[in-house]
C-alpha cells in the first residue's frame, strides 16, 4: 500500500480510492471479478492498492480519455473505454498542458494551507478525501508524462459487466467528452458519474464538450434517479451525493441550453474553435470568469450544489 491514496469503503464491495485534490477512482468487487473505474494521475503505482483490496482479476473502465482518468492504465491488462475515446487516448498530453495542471495544483495547496486552521476550528469541511495533499516525494514533475497503451476492448451503451453476484451497466453520457460514460451498480444502486456529474464545476467549456449532448445525457440520468441510491463522483471535495443531484444537474443544463437560443451547436471554424453565442438571463445563476485546472478561460455559472463551466462570453 501507499500513503498517497486515501481508501474508503463506501458500500458493500465498493471502495473510493482518492488522490486528494486530484481525482477519485472507484473499485467494485463481485465474487468473480473486480471493476476499477478510472486509473487516476499516475503519480505513484495504483495496482498495489487495488491488489491489497481484492485478489480478484480486475477490469478497468475509463469514464473518458482525459489524462487525469487514464494515467495508470498501463498497470492493468484489461482496460476498456467507449469506442469514441480510442483515438483521443492515443494522443499524449503536451508538456505545457501537464505543467499548467501542476501549477494549478501548487495554487490549490497554497489555498488549502490558508484555510486549514480555520476549517479545523470552525468549518469542519475538509477530510482525508478533500484536503489536498503535497505530491509524493518520489514524484518528479519534470519527467511526468501520460501515455496509456491502447485499450484491450471497448464498451458501449447498455453493456452489462458481470462481476459475479452483481452486474454493472454502462451508460454512454456524452457531453463532457464524446466518449463520456457513467456506470450503475445493480447490487447497491450506486451510480458512478465520471465527469458528467460533480460537486464542483462540471466542465462543459472544453473543445470537445457539447452542451446539447450534456443536456440530453443528464436528462437521461435524471430519469433513472429513483433506481440510484448514491452518486459517486470523481472530483472536488464531496465525492458522494444523494440521487436528487441528478435532477438538479439536468435542470441546470436544460436551462442553460434553453436560454442560449443563438447557440450554433456543433459548428466549428477551420481552426477548430467552436462558435458559441450566449444570451443567459440574469436569473440563470451567478456567472463569473474563471480559469480551469489548465489555465483555460471559462465562464462559471453557479448553482446551489455545483457549478457548470461554459465557453467564455
C-alpha positions in Angstrom: 0.0 0.0 0.0 1.0 3.7 -0.2 0.2 6.7 1.9 -0.6 8.7 -1.2 -4.0 7.2 -1.9 -7.0 7.6 0.5 -9.1 4.4 0.5 -12.6 4.4 2.0 -15.3 1.7 1.9 -18.5 3.3 0.5 -21.0 0.4 0.2 -20.9 -3.3 0.1 -17.9 -4.3 -2.1 -17.2 -0.7 -3.2 -14.3 1.5 -2.2 -13.2 5.0 -3.2 -9.5 5.4 -4.0 -8.7 9.1 -3.8 -5.7 11.2 -4.8 -6.5 14.2 -2.6 -7.1 17.3 -4.5 -7.0 15.5 -7.9 -9.3 12.6 -8.7 -11.2 9.7 -7.1 -11.2 6.2 -8.6 -13.8 3.5 -7.6 -13.3 -0.2 -7.1 -16.3 -2.5 -7.3 -15.8 -6.2 -6.3 -18.1 -9.1 -7.3 -17.5 -12.7 -6.5 -15.5 -13.4 -9.7 -14.1 -10.1 -10.9 -13.5 -6.6 -9.8 -14.1 -3.4 -11.8 -11.9 -0.3 -11.4 -13.5 2.9 -12.6 -10.6 5.0 -13.9 -6.9 4.9 -13.0 -6.0 8.4 -12.0 -3.0 10.6 -12.3 -0.1 8.1 -12.4 1.9 9.9 -9.8 2.6 6.6 -8.0 1.6 3.0 -8.8 -2.0 2.2 -8.3 -2.0 -1.5 -8.8 -0.6 -2.4 -5.3 -3.5 -0.5 -3.7 -6.1 -2.4 -5.8 -4.4 -5.8 -5.1 -4.4 -5.1 -1.3 -8.2 -4.6 -1.5 -9.1 -7.6 -3.7 -7.4 -10.7 -5.1 -9.8 -10.8 -8.0 -8.9 -10.2 -11.6 -9.5 -6.6 -12.5 -11.2 -4.9 -15.4 -10.7 -1.2 -15.8 -13.3 1.0 -17.4 -12.2 4.6 -18.2 -15.1 7.0 -17.9 -13.4 9.1 -20.6 -10.0 9.6 -22.2 -8.7 12.7 -20.2 -5.3 12.2 -18.7 -6.4 12.5 -15.1 -8.5 9.4 -15.5 -6.2 7.1 -17.5 -2.6 7.6 -16.4 -2.5 4.3 -14.5 -4.0 2.2 -17.4 -0.6 0.6 -18.2 -0.7 -1.2 -14.8 -3.6 -3.3 -15.9 -4.2 -5.9 -18.7 -7.9 -5.5 -19.2 -8.7 -1.8 -20.0 -11.9 -0.7 -21.7 -13.2 2.6 -23.0 -16.0 3.8 -25.2 -15.1 3.5 -29.0 -15.1 7.3 -29.4 -12.3 7.5 -26.8 -9.9 5.1 -28.5 -8.3 7.6 -30.9 -8.1 10.5 -28.4 -6.5 8.2 -25.9 -3.5 7.8 -28.3 -2.7 11.5 -28.1 -0.1 12.2 -25.4 -0.8 15.4 -23.4 1.5 18.2 -24.2 4.2 19.2 -21.7 2.6 22.7 -21.5 -0.8 21.0 -20.6 0.8 18.9 -17.8 2.8 21.9 -16.4 -0.3 24.1 -16.3 -2.1 21.4 -14.3 0.8 21.1 -11.8 0.9 24.9 -11.5 -2.8 24.8 -10.6 -2.0 22.1 -8.0 0.6 24.4 -6.4 -2.1 27.1 -6.2 -4.5 24.6 -4.7 -2.0 23.6 -2.0 -1.4 27.2 -1.1 -5.1 27.9 -0.8 -5.7 24.8 1.4 -2.9 25.8 3.7 -4.6 29.2 4.2 -7.9 27.8 5.4 -6.8 24.5 7.1 -6.7 26.0 10.6 -10.0 27.8 10.2 -11.5 24.6 8.9 -10.2 22.6 11.8 -11.5 25.1 14.4 -14.8 26.2 12.8 -15.9 24.8 9.5 -15.2 21.0 9.6 -15.4 20.7 5.8 -12.0 19.1 4.9 -11.4 15.4 5.4 -9.0 12.8 4.2 -10.5 12.8 0.7 -11.0 16.6 0.3 -7.9 18.0 2.0 -5.3 18.5 -0.8 -2.0 16.7 -0.1 1.5 17.5 -1.3 2.7 15.5 -4.2 4.5 12.3 -3.3 8.2 12.7 -2.5 9.0 10.2 -5.2 7.2 12.2 -7.9 9.3 14.1 -10.5 7.3 16.8 -12.1 9.9 17.3 -14.8 9.6 13.8 -16.2 5.9 13.1 -15.5 4.1 12.1 -18.7 0.9 10.3 -19.5 0.9 7.8 -22.4 -1.5 4.9 -21.8 -1.4 1.9 -24.1 -4.3 1.1 -26.4 -7.3 -0.3 -24.6 -7.8 -4.0 -24.8 -11.6 -3.7 -25.5 -14.4 -1.2 -25.8 -17.7 -0.8 -24.1 -20.9 0.8 -25.4 -24.2 2.0 -24.1 -26.2 -0.7 -22.1 -23.4 -3.1 -21.9 -23.6 -5.3 -18.8 -20.4 -6.1 -17.0 -20.9 -9.3 -14.9 -18.7 -9.3 -11.9 -20.3 -12.3 -10.2 -23.2 -11.6 -7.8 -23.6 -8.1 -9.3 -23.7 -6.5 -12.7 -22.6 -3.0 -13.7 -24.5 -1.3 -16.5 -22.7 1.0 -18.9 -24.4 4.3 -19.7 -23.0 6.4 -22.6 -23.4 10.0 -21.5 -21.6 12.3 -24.0 -21.3 16.0 -23.2 -18.1 16.5 -21.2 -16.4 14.5 -24.0 -17.9 12.4 -26.8 -16.8 9.2 -25.0 -18.1 10.0 -21.5 -19.5 7.1 -19.6 -21.4 6.6 -16.3 -21.8 3.2 -14.6 -24.6 1.8 -12.5 -24.2 -1.0 -10.0 -27.1 -3.4 -9.8 -26.4 -4.6 -6.3 -26.2 -1.3 -4.4 -27.7 1.2 -6.9 -24.6 3.4 -6.8 -24.2 5.5 -9.9 -20.6 6.3 -10.9 -20.8 9.7 -12.6 -17.4 10.2 -14.2 -17.1 13.9 -15.1 -20.8 14.1 -16.1 -21.8 14.9 -12.5 -19.5 16.6 -10.0 -19.9 18.6 -6.8 -17.7 21.4 -8.0 -17.5 22.8 -11.5 -18.8 20.5 -14.2 -16.7 21.2 -17.2 -18.7 21.9 -20.4 -16.4 24.5 -21.8 -13.6 22.3 -23.3 -13.1 22.0 -27.1 -14.7 18.6 -27.3 -17.6 19.4 -24.9 -21.1 19.7 -26.2 -23.8 21.4 -24.2 -26.7 19.8 -26.2 -25.3 16.4 -25.6 -24.7 17.3 -21.9 -28.3 18.3 -21.5 -29.6 15.1 -23.1 -27.2 12.9 -21.1 -28.1 14.5 -17.7 -31.8 14.3 -18.6 -31.4 10.6 -19.1 -29.6 10.2 -15.7 -32.4 12.2 -14.0 -34.9 9.7 -15.5 -33.3 6.8 -13.6 -32.7 8.7 -10.3 -35.2 6.5 -8.5 -33.0 3.5 -9.2 -30.0 5.2 -7.8 -29.0 5.0 -4.1 -25.9 7.2 -4.2 -24.0 9.2 -6.8 -20.2 8.6 -6.7 -18.2 11.4 -8.3 -14.6 11.8 -9.4 -13.6 15.3 -8.4 -13.7 18.0 -5.8 -14.4 17.9 -2.1 -17.6 15.9 -1.9 -17.2 12.6 -3.7 -20.7 11.3 -3.0 -24.1 12.9 -3.3 -27.7 11.9 -2.9 -29.7 11.0 -6.1 -31.6 14.3 -6.2 -28.4 15.9 -7.6 -29.1 14.1 -10.9 -32.3 16.1 -11.3 -30.7 19.3 -10.3 -27.8 18.9 -12.8 -30.3 18.0 -15.6 -32.4 21.0 -14.8 -29.4 23.3 -14.8 -28.2 22.1 -18.2 -31.7 22.3 -19.6 -31.9 26.0 -18.5 -28.6 26.8 -20.0 -29.5 25.3 -23.3 -32.9 26.9 -23.3 -31.5 30.3 -22.5 -29.0 30.1 -25.3 -31.2 30.3 -28.5 -28.3 31.6 -30.6 -26.0 28.7 -29.8 -24.6 27.2 -33.0 -24.4 23.6 -31.8 -21.6 21.6 -33.2 -20.3 24.2 -35.6 -16.5 24.7 -35.8 -14.3 27.1 -37.5 -11.4 26.0 -39.7 -9.1 26.5 -36.7 -11.2 24.1 -34.6 -12.7 26.7 -32.4 -16.4 26.3 -31.6 -18.6 29.3 -32.4 -20.9 29.9 -29.5 -23.0 32.9 -28.6 -24.7 33.3 -25.2 -27.8 35.1 -24.0 -28.3 33.9 -20.5 -30.8 35.9 -18.4 -29.6 37.4 -15.1 -31.7 34.8 -13.1 -29.8 31.9 -14.7 -27.3 31.8 -11.9 -24.3 33.7 -10.7 -21.8 33.9 -13.5 -18.1 34.8 -13.4 -15.0 34.4 -15.4 -12.6 31.7 -14.2 -9.7 29.7 -15.3 -9.8 25.9 -15.2 -7.1 23.4 -14.0 -5.2 24.0 -17.2 -5.4 27.8 -17.0 -8.0 27.9 -19.8 -10.6 30.7 -19.5 -14.3 29.8 -19.0 -17.5 31.3 -17.6 -18.7 29.5 -14.5 -22.4 29.5 -13.7 -23.1 28.8 -10.1 -26.0 26.7 -8.8 -26.7 25.6 -5.2 -24.6 22.4 -5.0 -22.4 22.6 -8.1 -21.4 24.8 -11.0 -21.2 24.5 -14.8 -18.4 26.0 -16.9 -19.2 27.1 -20.4 -17.2 28.8 -23.1 -16.4 32.5 -22.2 -18.9 35.0 -23.4 
